[in-house]
Amino acid sequence: MGARIVTPSPPGGASAVGSELAAVGEPAVGGEPAAWFPICFLRDLPRARLRRFTLHGQGHVLLRDGDDVHCHVDRCPHRAARLSDGRVVGDTIECLYHGWRFARDGACVAIPQLPEQLGIPATACLQRRDVQVRQGMVFVWFGETPADADAVPTIPALDGDVHSVDYTIDLPYDRDALIENVVDLAHIHIAHHGVRGGGIRRLAGPIDFEIDDLPDGGGFTASFRTRLDAAQGPSTGASLTGARMSFRAPGLVHYESRYRDPALCSGLALYAVPIDRDRCRLLYRAYSSFPDAAAVRRPRWREHLFQNRLLEQDMAVVAGQAEDSRRDGRALREQWLPLKTSDALVIRFRRWIDDLGAARGDRLGFVAEPPPPRRGACDSPAGAELRDRLHMHTTQCVDCSAALEHHRVVERRAQAIGFGALCAAVVAAGFGLAVSTLALTAVAVAMRVVAHRARRVTGELTGVHPPEFVAPPAP
C-alpha cells in the first residue's frame, strides 16, 4: 500500500531552480486498503515538541499545536535526515542537520545555505499526512486514496458520559499476532489466571460462537457463550444480558457488554497498529458508564502498572509463536490443530487475511501459503529484553513519565535525608544523647523505607526491579 502524500506549495510558488532538488519517492507497502490508524492519545502528545513514530515501517513525526496535530514523513527533503531529531522554532520545524525550516503545513520557509536571490525550490517541502483527532485519539491516514473523514474507527459509546482507562504499549510482535491474541477468548482463563481483568483456571472450557461477517470484507462480529453459562441459564438478578465482540478492519477489536438498562454501557476497545513486520502498537481503552469510585480515583499511572503486568504474562509466548509460525514455512492450517470450541475467532481472523489477499505479502492467512522467511531470522528475545517497559510504554505516557521522574526525585531526597540523619545519629551517640540518637535513627530508617518504596515504583515503571528491602543496622 502506497501512502497518500499531501504536498503543500512553497511560498511564492515553484522556483526556477527547482531542478536543483530531486523529489524523493516513497516505498510502497502492498496488499491493504487505505485506512485511519490511531497513533497515540492526545493527552500523551506534548505541545510544541516533535514525536517520532513508525507506521508500516516508515518513520513519521507528529507536532501538536494546541488541539491541532500535524503529521509529516520523518525525512528532510535535503539529505533525508530525521526531522524528529530537530527542534521546534516558533511556528516552524528546524532540521538539526543543516537548519532548513518548514511551516506547519510542510512548506519550506528557510534554507540558510541558499543564495538570497534564488527562491526556495518547489520540491523542498515535507510530505504531509492527513490527521484527525477523535475521542481523544490522534488518527493518521495511510493510503493512496484521499482521506475519508467519516471512516475514522471510533466507538459511539465513548461520545457519551463514560470513564475510560487509556493505555499504549509497543509490543515485540506483529499486529496480526496481537489481534489473534486478543480475539482468543480461550487463553484468558489459563494465561491470565488469577489477575484482575483475567480469568480463573477452573472455568476454562468449551465456548460456543456465533460469527457473522461485516459487509464488504470489513471484518466480523461474534457472540459467545461458555458451556457453563448455558448449563446455568440466564441470571435473573444481574443486569448483564450478554456480550459481543467485533473485529473492524484494519485493526480494531471491540468487546461490548449489554445490559437490561439501555443507559448502561461498558466495553473494551483494542487498536492494533502495524509499526513494522515484527512490532506493533496497542492502544487500549476500557470504558464504563458506571465505574466504581476506586477506579475513578486511581491515578492513571497506577492503572498502567497493572496493564504492563497483564501484557507481560503471555508476551514471550505470543512473540515466540509469531516468530516460529513465520519460520515454519507451512500454512497455518497445516501447523495448527485448532478446536471449534476454542479457536473459532482466531481462525476467522486468519481467514479474513486470506480473503483480503494480504497473505500474498507479509501477513499470514490460514490457508494461503506464507511469505518466505527472512534471511538471518533469529529467535525472538525473551525475559528482560521483552519487558523494557521504559521504552515500550513509560516514555510514551505523560502520566507514567511524570510518575517516574517524581519517584526518582523522592528516592534521591529520601536517601540524602536518611544519610544526613544517620550521620547525625552517630554524632549524637558519641555525645551520649540517647533520645536524639533514637529519634535520628528512626528518621534514617523511615527515609530508607521511603527511598526503597520509591525505587520499587521506578522499577515497575522501567522494568528494572530493585532487591528486597533490608533495614540498616542501628548505629
MOHULIN-V275490 format. One record per pair of residues at least 4 apart in sequence whose ideal C-beta (glycine too) atoms are under 6 Angstrom apart, sorted by the first residue. I is the first residue (numbers start at 1). J is the second residue. Records with the same first field share a line. If there is no record, write none. Layout:
# MOHULIN-V275490
I: J / J
This chain:
# MOHULIN-V275490
1: 29 / 32
2: 28 / 144
3: 26 / 142
4: 143 / 144
5: 127
6: 128
7: 125
8: 105 / 106 / 107 / 125
10: 107 / 108 / 120 / 122 / 125
12: 119
14: 18 / 122
15: 119 / 121
17: 118 / 121
18: 121 / 122 / 123
20: 121
21: 121 / 123 / 124
23: 123
29: 56
30: 361
31: 358 / 361
32: 358
34: 143 / 145
35: 250
36: 139 / 141 / 152
37: 55 / 140 / 142 / 273
38: 137 / 139 / 271 / 283
39: 53 / 138 / 140
40: 44 / 45 / 138
41: 136 / 137 / 166
42: 133 / 136 / 138
44: 397 / 398
45: 64
47: 64
48: 88
50: 61 / 63 / 84
51: 62
52: 61 / 74 / 84
53: 60
54: 59 / 275
55: 60 / 142
56: 274
57: 276
59: 74
60: 71 / 73 / 74
61: 72 / 74 / 83 / 84
62: 69 / 71
63: 70
64: 69
69: 131 / 133 / 138
70: 104
71: 129 / 131 / 140
72: 106 / 126 / 128
73: 127
74: 82 / 83 / 84
75: 80
76: 81 / 83 / 95
77: 124
78: 98 / 100
81: 95 / 97
83: 93 / 95
85: 96
86: 94 / 95 / 96
87: 94
89: 94
92: 101 / 103
93: 102
94: 101
95: 100
99: 112
100: 111
101: 109 / 110
102: 106 / 108 / 126
103: 107 / 109
106: 125 / 126 / 128
107: 125
108: 120 / 124 / 125
114: 118
120: 124
129: 140
130: 141 / 147
131: 140
132: 139 / 152
133: 138
134: 152 / 154
135: 154 / 158
139: 152
141: 147
153: 248 / 252
155: 269
157: 265
158: 287
162: 287 / 289
163: 288 / 291 / 296
164: 285 / 287
165: 286 / 303
166: 285
167: 284 / 304 / 307
168: 283 / 396
169: 282 / 392 / 393
170: 281 / 392
171: 280 / 282
172: 319 / 386
173: 177 / 318 / 319 / 322
174: 278 / 280
175: 251 / 272 / 274 / 280
176: 363
177: 318 / 322
178: 272 / 280
179: 272 / 349
180: 346
181: 318
182: 253 / 270
183: 253 / 345 / 349
184: 346
185: 207
186: 342
187: 191
188: 192 / 199
189: 199 / 200 / 201 / 203 / 204
190: 204
191: 313 / 314
192: 198 / 199 / 313
193: 199 / 201
205: 226 / 227
206: 227 / 341
207: 224 / 226 / 341
208: 225
209: 222 / 224 / 344
210: 223
211: 220 / 222 / 348
212: 221
213: 220
214: 218 / 219 / 220
217: 355
218: 249
219: 247 / 248 / 249
220: 247 / 348
221: 246
222: 245 / 345
223: 244
225: 229 / 230
239: 259 / 260 / 261
240: 257 / 259
241: 258 / 260
242: 258
243: 257
244: 256
245: 255
246: 254
247: 253
248: 252
251: 271 / 272
252: 271
253: 270
254: 269
255: 267 / 268
256: 267
257: 266
259: 264
264: 289 / 290
265: 289
266: 288
267: 287
268: 286
269: 285
270: 284
271: 283
272: 280
273: 281
274: 280
275: 279 / 280 / 281
277: 362
291: 295 / 296
298: 302 / 303
300: 399
301: 399 / 400 / 403
304: 400
305: 460
308: 389
311: 315
312: 387
314: 318
315: 386
316: 382 / 386
319: 380
320: 380
323: 380
326: 373
327: 373 / 377
328: 335
330: 334 / 335
331: 367 / 369
332: 336 / 350 / 366
333: 366 / 367
338: 343 / 347
339: 343
340: 344
343: 347
347: 366
350: 365 / 366
351: 366
353: 358 / 359 / 363 / 365
354: 359 / 365 / 366 / 367 / 368
358: 363
359: 363 / 365 / 368
362: 371
364: 370
373: 377
381: 385 / 386
387: 463
388: 392 / 463
389: 393 / 394 / 462 / 463
390: 394 / 462
391: 395
394: 400 / 404 / 461
400: 461
404: 458 / 461
407: 454 / 457 / 458
408: 458
410: 414 / 454
411: 451 / 454 / 455
414: 418 / 447 / 450 / 451
415: 451
417: 447
418: 444 / 447 / 448
421: 440 / 443 / 444
422: 444
424: 440
425: 437 / 440 / 441 / 475
426: 475
428: 433 / 436 / 437
429: 437 / 475
433: 437
441: 474
445: 471
448: 472
452: 469
455: 466
459: 464 / 465 / 466
